[in-house]
Amino acid sequence: MTTEIAVQARNVSKTFDANSGDVIALEDVDLTVEAGEFVSLIGPSGCGKSTLLRVIADLETVTTGELEIFGKPARQARVDQDYGIAFQQAGLLPWRTVAGNMGLPLELHGVKKAARAARVAELAELVGLTDFVDSYPDQLSGGMQQRVAIARALAEQPRLLLMDEPFGALDEMTREYLQSELTRIAAETGAAVVFVTHSIPEAVFLSDRVVVMSPRPGRITDILVTGFGDGRGDALRESPEYFERVTAVREALHGSPVERANER
């Protein structure tokens, strides 16, 4: 049985024009993300992680190379709403309630009020905010605001979720809680996830595969398989296997030889 491909990048490069000359952000990136797979991008600041995510989202265009989302050009995938996106800042509209923020993409695309309300109820239950649908963003904690942002990204049932350090500004306890919630949400929705992070433990906990990138110009230097499957409970964070994967990713980031028994 052939596995559907969510993201296919072939020899993707991205160059920006700058006053001091061209800046090569990405160079010859090859990456495949399967449908339903959770992949994290990790690397030093300025390595092109977010640029790669923005290219996938059609917020930037590739300079050279080919990029397909579910077999389509990135622009067509955006038009077809094949992906949702969440950033580090929740970006909620302060004058709209939780329900209003969650339902905004549906409203913009002409979904009728009754269908919109039903979908918002599903989303609120999915992210654990049923009791807060009539609240406003300034009445929510940072973690709750991010849950609203994730729900909004999932409003139109995208097959791909793109996330750029969505938990980076949160305290450690909230961050770990939302990591666990995100693995549950990804499993329940079946969406593929491409997740940008600076945190090695976060990348290992969340991901099926961790993609390691070099300093600029950003290239993929290593891809490590975690092998955890669906067993991502709190006990995983204390397991020897988890610490082994964290060490392997850290060594890959520093350019040290690593043993990858589970690499495919």
C-alpha positions in Angstrom: 0.0 0.0 0.0 1.4 3.4 -1.0 1.6 6.0 1.8 0.2 9.4 0.8 2.8 12.2 0.9 1.9 15.4 2.7 5.0 17.4 2.0 7.6 16.7 -0.7 10.5 19.1 -1.0 13.2 18.4 -3.7 16.4 20.5 -3.9 14.6 23.5 -2.3 16.7 26.7 -2.0 15.6 30.1 -0.8 17.6 33.3 -1.3 16.7 36.7 0.1 17.8 40.0 -1.4 19.6 42.2 1.2 21.5 45.5 1.2 24.7 43.6 1.8 24.0 41.1 -1.0 22.1 37.9 -1.4 21.4 35.8 1.8 21.0 32.1 1.2 18.5 30.9 3.9 17.9 27.4 2.5 20.1 25.3 0.2 19.2 22.0 -1.5 16.7 20.8 1.0 15.1 17.4 0.4 12.3 16.4 2.8 9.4 14.0 2.7 6.6 14.1 5.3 4.0 11.4 5.1 0.3 11.9 5.8 -0.3 11.6 9.5 3.4 11.9 10.4 4.7 14.3 13.1 8.0 15.9 12.0 10.0 18.5 13.9 12.6 20.9 12.5 15.4 21.8 14.8 18.6 23.7 14.4 20.5 26.8 15.6 18.9 30.3 15.4 18.9 31.6 11.8 19.3 28.2 10.2 16.1 28.5 8.1 13.7 26.4 10.1 11.0 29.0 10.0 11.8 29.9 6.4 11.2 26.2 5.4 7.9 26.3 7.2 6.9 29.5 5.5 7.9 28.0 2.1 5.6 25.0 2.8 2.8 27.4 3.8 3.3 29.5 0.6 4.1 32.5 2.7 7.5 32.6 0.8 8.3 31.3 -2.7 11.1 28.9 -3.4 14.1 30.3 -5.3 14.9 27.0 -6.9 13.7 23.4 -6.5 10.3 21.8 -6.2 7.7 21.7 -3.4 4.4 19.9 -3.4 1.7 19.6 -0.7 -0.4 16.5 -1.2 0.9 16.4 -4.7 -0.1 20.0 -5.4 1.9 23.2 -5.7 2.1 25.0 -2.4 -0.1 27.9 -3.6 -2.9 25.5 -4.7 -2.7 23.7 -1.4 -3.2 27.1 0.4 -6.2 27.9 -1.8 -7.6 24.4 -1.1 -7.1 24.9 2.6 -5.1 21.7 2.9 -3.1 23.1 5.9 -3.6 25.1 9.0 -0.9 27.2 10.7 -0.1 28.3 14.2 2.7 30.7 15.3 4.5 31.5 18.6 2.0 34.3 19.3 -1.6 33.2 19.4 -2.7 36.2 17.3 -6.2 36.1 18.6 -8.6 39.0 17.8 -9.2 40.6 21.3 -12.8 41.8 20.4 -13.9 38.3 19.5 -14.8 35.5 21.9 -13.1 32.1 22.0 -15.9 30.8 19.8 -15.5 33.8 17.5 -11.8 33.3 17.1 -12.1 29.5 16.5 -14.8 30.0 13.9 -13.1 32.9 12.1 -11.7 30.8 9.2 -15.1 29.2 8.7 -16.8 32.6 8.7 -14.4 34.0 6.1 -15.1 31.1 3.8 -18.9 31.5 4.0 -19.8 28.5 6.3 -23.3 29.0 7.5 -23.9 30.0 11.1 -25.4 26.7 12.3 -22.6 24.6 10.7 -20.1 27.0 12.1 -21.5 26.7 15.6 -21.4 22.9 15.4 -17.8 22.9 14.3 -16.8 25.4 17.0 -18.3 23.1 19.6 -16.3 20.2 18.2 -13.1 22.3 18.3 -13.7 23.5 21.8 -14.1 20.0 23.0 -11.0 18.8 21.1 -8.8 21.4 22.9 -10.6 21.3 26.2 -12.1 24.8 26.2 -15.9 24.0 26.1 -16.4 26.0 29.3 -14.6 29.1 27.9 -16.3 29.6 24.4 -17.9 32.9 25.6 -14.7 34.2 27.1 -12.4 36.8 25.5 -8.7 36.4 24.9 -7.6 38.7 27.8 -9.5 36.4 30.2 -7.4 33.4 29.2 -4.0 32.2 30.2 -1.2 32.0 27.6 -1.6 28.3 27.3 -5.4 28.6 26.8 -4.8 31.2 24.1 -2.5 28.8 22.3 -5.2 26.1 22.5 -7.6 28.6 20.8 -5.0 29.2 18.1 -4.5 25.5 17.5 -8.3 25.0 17.3 -8.5 27.9 14.8 -5.8 26.3 12.7 -7.8 23.1 12.7 -11.2 24.7 12.0 -11.4 23.6 8.3 -10.1 20.1 9.1 -6.8 20.5 7.3 -4.7 17.4 6.5 -1.5 19.3 7.5 -0.8 21.4 10.5 2.2 23.8 10.4 3.5 25.1 13.7 6.3 27.7 14.3 7.4 27.5 18.0 3.8 27.6 19.3 4.9 26.9 22.9 8.1 28.9 22.9 6.8 31.7 25.1 5.1 29.4 27.7 6.3 28.3 31.1 7.7 24.8 31.4 4.7 23.2 33.1 2.2 24.7 30.6 4.5 23.7 27.7 4.7 20.1 28.7 0.9 19.9 29.2 0.3 21.4 25.7 2.9 19.0 24.2 0.8 16.1 25.5 -2.4 17.7 24.3 -0.9 18.2 20.9 0.1 14.6 20.5 -3.5 13.7 21.4 -5.0 16.2 19.0 -2.7 15.1 16.1 -3.7 11.5 16.7 -7.4 12.3 16.9 -7.4 14.4 13.7 -4.9 12.3 11.7 -3.3 15.5 10.5 0.4 15.5 9.5 2.4 18.1 11.6 5.5 20.0 10.7 6.7 21.7 13.9 9.5 24.2 14.4 11.3 24.3 17.8 14.5 25.2 19.5 13.9 22.6 22.2 15.5 19.2 21.8 13.3 17.5 24.5 10.2 18.9 22.9 11.2 17.7 19.4 11.9 14.2 20.7 8.7 14.0 22.8 6.4 15.1 20.0 7.9 13.7 16.8 8.0 10.5 14.8 11.1 12.0 13.1 13.4 14.9 14.1 15.0 16.8 11.2 18.3 18.5 12.2 19.4 21.5 10.2 22.8 23.2 9.8 23.6 26.9 10.4 22.8 29.2 7.5 22.6 28.3 4.7 20.1 25.9 6.1 20.6 22.3 5.0 19.2 19.1 6.4 22.2 17.3 8.1 20.4 14.5 9.8 17.0 12.9 10.3 16.5 10.8 13.4 13.6 8.4 14.1 12.2 8.4 17.6 10.3 5.1 17.4 7.9 5.9 20.1 4.7 5.3 18.2 1.6 6.4 20.1 3.1 5.8 23.5 3.7 9.4 24.5 2.5 9.7 28.1 4.3 11.5 31.0 6.2 8.3 31.7 8.0 8.6 28.4 9.8 11.7 29.6 11.6 9.6 32.3 12.4 6.6 30.1 15.9 5.6 29.1 14.8 5.4 25.4 13.7 9.1 25.6 17.0 10.2 27.0 18.8 8.2 24.4 17.0 10.0 21.6 17.5 13.4 23.3 21.3 12.7 23.4 21.3 11.5 19.8 19.6 14.7 18.6 22.0 16.8 20.7 25.0 15.1 19.2 23.6 15.4 15.7 23.2 19.2 16.3 26.8 19.4 17.4 28.1 17.3 14.6 29.1 14.4 16.7 28.7 10.8 15.5 25.5 9.2 16.7 24.2 5.7 16.8 20.8 5.4 15.1 19.5 1.9 15.6 16.0 3.0 14.6 16.8 5.1 11.5 15.0 4.0 8.4 
